[in-house]
């Protein structure tokens, strides 16, 4: 009899459930549930409670709706019996946190706190805690905190401690009321199995946990705020469990809610982009996984821990057990192409694309694919949403050099794509400068399936072959793999994530190999790109920041 694992991918706007054949990796079914309340940025859903700037909240019931709606639906549509489900795994955006009471009930579910914004889920892109992040970074820098080097020298407002410190500053009473602050992934697995275990991925990348050294020093926390001195023993308590471990088994109560058998094994949670690494078949060093969409996350495994400029973190057991997992990223990629198409494409391009029954992206790709490397003398900086790695500077902006009265839209389109490829090469060189080898690239997400020219340009710019995941739901499949590992071979799953990936991960047959003549031309353009990076991004000329101010 066939056996299946369930993967649940919780994104920003919706949650997707995927049912995967454990033996072959074949997707037997998938179903998505949109979050009813979406991203809450202006007022709370039930009442006109105005939210402060840069707030991004969510309703925790939306996450439960995904499990209670999509799991029964995917079983019904596929005809698969719950008796044939060996395990379940979830991935989640991070750092997405919420305060709960002793029974893991979100405080926003309580009458007392439902009108308090800080009682709700703070989504990963909640940036209202930037003052708190600035305080943490300044104090850590002044104190020469060693842990700061593991995060490229700066932590984000999106992370756990800034968000909690914001609550202390704004509503200390709620801080005292909360029994725990949990990553949303850990909250769901706690409900599923009846006990709290924190996943090493979120704890390491967003909570400043280190496998050897533990969390940050109490002395530092006390200097931040006296209430934070013992936070890791109180509000953030709970065993940190390596990725690939079993969180526990479904309780009878929760199993009944989502249509699965009691005692079904549940994997410890993982960050969504990080689940894509085994989902794309990568379980060992040498291959960089690029999760490419509106932005790009770059994931890499290594046997050693090094301090790399501008990375989002290096965490032992953060992605694959037994390895150091590195995360870097570009703040905008697909968003840049979408911005150009939406805001700057002239009407005649829209009409010509429509006449050929092509989308504007398809039309521009068709036209741009005939151009030489360098887009006839254009060079761009891919900083339209700031720079994440290696500069960690949100105040930088985009740049286009080489415009003439003869410049065509397809030339700009290609130049923007080339700029994002140069940005990826800069990240690769940052790792190589730290002694970490990268031999090939593996791409997943939406972009690699939509634009072959883009992938060829990336291969030419980086001078490396690029493999492509077979589908766009790589993170969900990775989560299902961890569900199979939680079950173990005795229950029809696998004993290691390496075994699961070897059998369940699928790549496209086509590999994009670099064209040597293009590599040589792009080397010349890349040298000029680096000069622009150093001039505008490293303090030689702060014109971007000045005019932004």
N, C-alpha and C positions, 0 to 999 in steps of 0.2 A: 504494500500500500504506500502511496506517496505521502510524504510528510512535508509540512509547510511551516515557515516562520513568518511572523508579522512584524513589519517595521512601520513606525509612525513618525512622520516628519512634521514637526510643528514649525511653521514659518511665521512670517510677519502678518499675513492677511488670512491665512487658512492653514488647516492641517490635513495631511494626506496619509492614508493608510494603504500599505502595499502588502500583498500576499505573495510570498516567494517560495517556489519549490526548492527545498533544502538540497536536493541532490544535483539539480541542474542550474539553478539560478533563474529559471523561467518565471516570469511574472504571471501569476494566475489571476490576479485581479487587483484593481486599485480604485480608491474612492476618496474624494476630497470633500471637506466641509468648510465653508466660509465662516469666519468668525462673525457672529451676529453683530457684535459691537465694534469690530474693526480696531483701528488704532485711535485711542481717545486723546485728543490734543487740545480741545477748546473748553468743553464742559463735561462734567460727569453725565452718564447716559440718562439717569433717572431724575436729575435735578440740575438746575442751572447754576452749578457751582463752578465758577470760572477758574481755569487752570493757569498757572504762571507760564511764561514763555519757555519754549524748548522742552515742555512736558510731553511725554509719550507713555500713556498707560494702556492697560488692557483689562478685560473682564475675565477672571479665572474660570467662570462657567463656560466660556467659549472653548476652552481646552477640553473640559469634560464632555462637552457636546461632540467634539471630534471623536473621542473614544466611544461614546454611547451611540453615535449615529453611524460612523463610517465602518467600524469593525463589524457590527451585525450586517450592514449592507454589503460589504465586500465578501463576506461568507455566503450570503444569500445569492448574490450575483454569480459567484464562481462555482457554487454547488459544493464547496469544500466543507466538511464537517469540522466542528470545533474539536472533535476527538483527534483530528489529524494535525492540530497545531502544537508544535513542540515547544515554542517559546515566543516571546514578544520583546522587542527593543524599541526605545524611543530616542530621537534626537530633537534638539530644541535650540532656538535662537538663544544667544547668551552675550551679555549678562542680563537675563530677564528674571527679576526677583519679586517675591511677595512676602509680607509678614503673616504668620499664622499663629493660632493658639495651640494649646497642648494636644488637641485632637486633630491638628493639621488643618483646621478650618480657617480659610482666609479671613482676615479681620474685616474686609469690605463686605463680607456676607452678614456681619453682625449689625444689628440696628444702631448700636452705639457709634459705629465707625463708618457706616455706609456713605456718609456725606463728607468724609475726610479723604482727599486725594491720595495722601501718603499711605492709606490702608489698601490701596489697589495695587495691581501688578505694575511694576515699573519695567517697561519694555526695554530691550537692548538699546534702542536709539533714543532713550530718555537722556537728554543732554542738560537738563536743568541743574545737575550737580557739578557743573564745570568749576564754579568757585571752590567747591570742596576738593575736586581733583587737583586744581592749582595749588591749594594748600598742602595737600599730601605730597605732590611732586617737589614743591619748594622745600618742605621740611625734610624729605628723604634725601634731596640733593645736599642740603646743608649738613645733614648728619652722616653723609657718605654711606647711606644704606646699601649694602652689597646686593640685596634682592632687586634693587631698581635696575641694575645692569641686565638682569634676565629679561626685562621688558623693554629693551632698547633705550632706556634712560628716562622713560615717561609713561605713566599709566593714564588711562582714559576716564572721562566722566561716565562712561558706560558701565564701569566695573562695580563690583560689590561694595567696597568700602566707601567710595564717594557717595553712592546712593543712600547708604545707611547714615553717613555723617550728615547728609542733607536732611534726613528725617529728624535726627537729633537737633539740628539747628532750627528746623521749622516747627516740629511738633513732638517735643520730647516725651510727652505723655504717651503717645502711641508707641514710641520706642520701648518704654517700660512695659506696656501692655503686651507686646509681641513676645511669644514664647521663643519663636525662631524666625529667622529670615532664611528663606530657601530659594535656590535656583528653581525655576519652574519645572525643569526636568526632574530634579530631586523631589519636588513636591508631589508630582504625579507618581513616581515610583514609590514614595512613602505611602500614598493612599492605596496603591495597588497591593503592597506587601505588608503594610501595617507597621513599618519601622523606618527610621531615618537613616539613610546612608548617602553620603555626598560623593559625587563622581569626581575622579581625579582630574578629568579634563576641565570642567568648569572651575573646580577649586584651584587648579594650577594656573590656568590662563586668566581667570577673572577674580580669583579670591586671594592671590599671592601666597598659595601653598607651595611648599617644596618638599619632595619626598624625603630628603635627608635632613633638612633643617626645620621642617614644619612651617608654621606661619611666621609673620613678621614679629619683631621683638615687642614685648609688652611695654617697654620703656618708650618706644616710638609711638605706640598706640595711645599711651597715656598723655603724651605731649600733644597728640592730635586733639584728644578730648578725654577727660577723666572717665566718662562712661564707656569708652572703648577699650580700656586697659585689658579687660578679661573677656572681650567679646567672643573670642574663638572657643572659650570654655562655656559660654552661656548662649548668646543669641545665634552663634554660628557653630554650635557644637554638633557632633556627629562624626562617625568614623568616615575617613576618606578612603574610598574603595577604588582600586585600579580599574581602568577601562577593560572590558572583557570579562568582568566578574558578574556573578549573579547577585542581584539586589535581594532576591527572595522569590516567593511564589504568590500567585494571586490568591487573595483572601476570598472566601465564599461570597461575601457581600459584594466586593468589587467585580468578581467574575460574573455574577448575575447581572450587574449593570451593563457590562460590555459584551455579553453573549459568549464568553469563553468558559472553559472548565476551571474549577477551583484547582489550585496548586500548579497551574501553568507557570513555568519558569519565566521570570522577568529579569532582563538585563539591566545593569546599572546604566543610567542615562549618559549621553554624550552631546557635545555641541554639534549643530547641524553640519557645518562645513567640514568638521573633522571626521564625521561619519562617512563622508565621501571618499576618504583615503582608502579604507578597505573596500568600500563600494566600487572603487575604480580598480581594484585588484592590487593595490600597493600595500605591502606589509613589511618592506625591508628598505634600507638606505639606498640612495642613488637616484631615486625617481622623485621629482617634485610634482605634486598634484596641484593643478590650478582649477579652482571652482570658479567658473567664469559666468558672470551675469551682469547685473547693474554695476557691481564692483567685482574685484577678483581677490580671493583668498589663496595664498600660496602655502601649501603644507609640505613638510619635509621630515624625514626620519633620519636619525643619526645614532651612532653608538657613543657619542661624546657630547658633553655640554660645553658650549662656547657662547661668549657674549657677542652678539651680532648687532650691528648698528640698526636702530629703528624697527626691530621686529616687535611683533605683538606679544611674544613670549616664547620661552623654551621650557618644556615640562616633561619630566621623566614619567613614563606611563601615561602621557597626556593624550596619545592617539592610539598607539599600539603597545601592548605590554612589553616591557623589556627594552624599549627604545626611548630616546629623547625625541619629543615631537616639537618641531618648530613651526610657528605661524608668522607669516608676513602678509602684506596686502597692498592693493591699490584702491584708493578711495572711490574712484569712478572709472569704469571701462565702458560697459554697455550704455550707461547713463550719458556718456559723452556723445556716442553715436546717435542716441535717441534725441538728445538736445539739438544736435545739428540738423537732423531730419525735421524736427518739429518747428524750430525757430528760424533756420537760415536757408532752407532749400527753396529756390525760386519756383514760381508757378509753372514755368514751362517744363521743369523736371517732373512735377506731379502729373501734368497732362501726358507727358511721354510715357511715364511709368504706367499710368492707367490705360493708355492705348495698347500697351504690350501685356496688359493683365498681370503686372508685377507690382509688388509692394515697392515703396520708395527705397527701402534698404536693398531689396533684390536688384532693382534697377541700378542703383549706385554701385553695388558690388560688381555687376556685369560690366559697367563702364570702367570702374577703377581697376579691374583685373587686367586690363590691357595696358596699364601705365607701368613705367619702369620704377624700380626702387627709388624712393626719394620723391615721388609724386611731382616730378618736373621741378624740383628745387624748392619744396616746402619742408619745413621742419616745425614740429609742435611740441609743447610741453603738456603733459597729460595731468594737469593740476586743477582741472575745473571744479573739483570738490576737495581741493587741498591735496597734500601728500601724506600718505600713511607710512610707507617704508621706502627709503630709509630716513627721511627727514622729520617725520612725525610733526607736521605743521599744517594745521587746517586753514591757516591764513594765506597760504600761497594760492595762486590762480593760474588759469590757462594762458597759453601764449602760442601765437602762430607767426612764423617768420618766413618771408619769401613771397608774400602776396604781390601780384602784379595785376594790371588791368585785363590780362588774358587768363587769369586763374579761373578754373572751372570747378563746379561743385564736387564732381567726382574726385578731383585732385585733393581738395580739402578733406573729403571723406577718407581717402586713403591715407593722407598725412596724419589724421587723427588716430586711425588704426595703428599706423607705424609708431606713433608716439606711445601708445599703450604697450606695444611690444618692447620699445626701448625701456619703458618703465619696468617691465618684467626682467629684462636683461640686467638692469641696475640692481634689482633685488637678488638675482642669481650671483652677480659679482660680489655683493655684500656677503653672501654665504661663503663664496669661494675665498674671499679675503680672510675669512675666519677659519679656513681649512676644512670646509665641509663640501664634499664632492657632489655634483649634480650631473648625471649622465644623460638623462632623458626627461621629457615632460609628459605628463598624462593630464589631459583636459577633460573636464566634465561640466555640467550645467547647461544652460540654454544656448549660449553663444556658439560653442563648437559645432552644434548641430545645425546652425542657421547660416554660417558664413565660412565657406571653405577658403576663400581668399585670406580671411583673417588668420586662419590657422597656418596657412603657408607662409604668410608674412612673419608670424611668430617663430616658425621653424627657421626661416632665413635669418632673422635678426639674432636669435639666440644660438644659431648654429648647432641645433640639437633636434633629433627626431621627436615628433609629438604623436602620442597615441590618444585615441578618443574613446571615452566610455560609450557603451552601446545604447544608453538611454539618458534621459534628462533627470531621472529621479534617483540619482546615485546615492544621495544621502539617505533616502528612505530604505534603499536596498542594503546600505551599510548597517543601518539600524536593525534590519531583519537578520543580517549576519550575526550581530551581537546577540540577538534573540536565540539564534541557533546555538551559539556558544554557551549561553546561559543554560540551555537544555543539556548539553554534553552528548557524547556519542551514545551513551546508554539509553537515552530517550529519543534517539534519532537525529540528533544535531551533530555538533563538532566539539572537540575538546580545546581547540585553539582557533583564534581568528585567522591565522595563516591558513589552516585547513579549510575554513569556511570560505575565505576569499578565493582560494585556488579552485573551488568547485562552483561558487555562486557568482563571482564577478565576471562580467562579459565586456569585451572591448570590440570596437569596430575592426573589420579586417584592414581598412585603409589606414596607413601610417603616413604622416606628412614628414618627408625628409627634406633637409635644407638643400637648396640649390647653390652650388659653390660660387657661381658668378654673382648671385644676389647677396650671398654672405659677404663677399669682398666689398661690394658697393655699400651695404648697410654698415660695415665696419667704419667706413669714412663718415657716414651720417651720425653714427652713434658717438663718435669722438666729439662732434659738434654738439650733440645732445647733452653730453656730460659737461661741456663748457657752459651751456645754458643753465644746467642744474646747479653748478657751482656758483655761477654769477648771480642768479636770481634766488637760489634756495639756501645758500650758505652764508649770507650776510654781506657779500660784496656790494650788492645793490638791493636795497629793501623797497624798491619802488612798488612792488605788488602790494605790500602791506600798507605802505603809505597811502596809496590811492584808494585802497579798500577802506581805510580809516576815514 
